Amino acid sequence: MPPIDAPLLHRPCWFDLSTSDLGAAKSLYSELFGWSYEDMGPAFGHYTMARTPSGRAAAALAPKMPGQEAMPTVWTVYWGTADADETIARITTNGGQVMVPPMDIPGSGRMAIAVDADGAVFGLWQADPFIGAEIEGEHGSMCWSEVNSRNGASNAEFYAKVFDLDVHKLDAPGVVYHTLHPAGGGAPVAGVLQMDEHWEGIPPNWMPYFAVANLEEANAVWAKHGGKTVAGPINSPHGRIMIVQDPQGAYLSYMAG
């Protein structure tokens, strides 16, 4: 896939992990994805950039901040926006909530954390100048994102209104799934999965997907580090998918085309 050299707007643009054990997470994901790391230092809470072998930013890992030890260990999916404040206004107008208001990240951009109309948490990123992910679709980089929703159709409309997108319902047996597309046409930028009875007890959530070159090799690394397999391999038109949980509790998916 070509590198990303400009901000991705109205679509997911970045993933980061808040973890209870940064060292263990770095070890797992470096072997799984081939990442190298750049610690941004104590002024940024040891936010740690993860780079693919080509040197491009793929995601980030960060330790939980003091006082946040009880917070969930999670991957957060960030949507790109040209104006975080204006997007927050759209979120609240359409039934979402603000968890962290827009704030400056010196020398990088502006971020915010929000909750969608169905209760799933997601982030916003306004590049200035850091654009987020600098590559997608290659080994160790983002390749898809979807929100698991109790009310899939209405939540798809929430994202359509906030980010000026079109909603398409996927014609697939046994699953209710909507895709979000740029207004006027184009490839999908994210998905909305309707949660059914098999999701009992699990709150709505965003799922990041990473690309891997070889699913069997990735599964062996995952097992070696004590990761849990939730489901998979799942065959799809776009590749074979694993849904997994890392040893600290964060859920994610990886897939091989």
Secondary structure as UniProt FT lines:
FT   STRAND          12..19
FT   HELIX           22..33
FT   STRAND          36..39
FT   HELIX           42..44
FT   TURN            45..46
FT   STRAND          48..51
FT   TURN            53..54
FT   STRAND          57..63
FT   TURN            66..67
FT   TURN            69..70
FT   STRAND          74..80
FT   HELIX           84..93
FT   TURN            94..95
FT   STRAND          97..105
FT   TURN            106..108
FT   STRAND          109..115
FT   TURN            117..118
FT   STRAND          121..127
FT   TURN            139..140
FT   STRAND          142..149
FT   HELIX           152..163
FT   STRAND          165..169
FT   TURN            173..174
FT   STRAND          177..182
FT   TURN            183..184
FT   STRAND          190..194
FT   HELIX           197..199
FT   TURN            200..201
FT   STRAND          205..211
FT   HELIX           215..224
FT   TURN            225..226
FT   STRAND          228..236
FT   TURN            237..238
FT   STRAND          239..245
FT   TURN            247..248
FT   STRAND          251..256
//
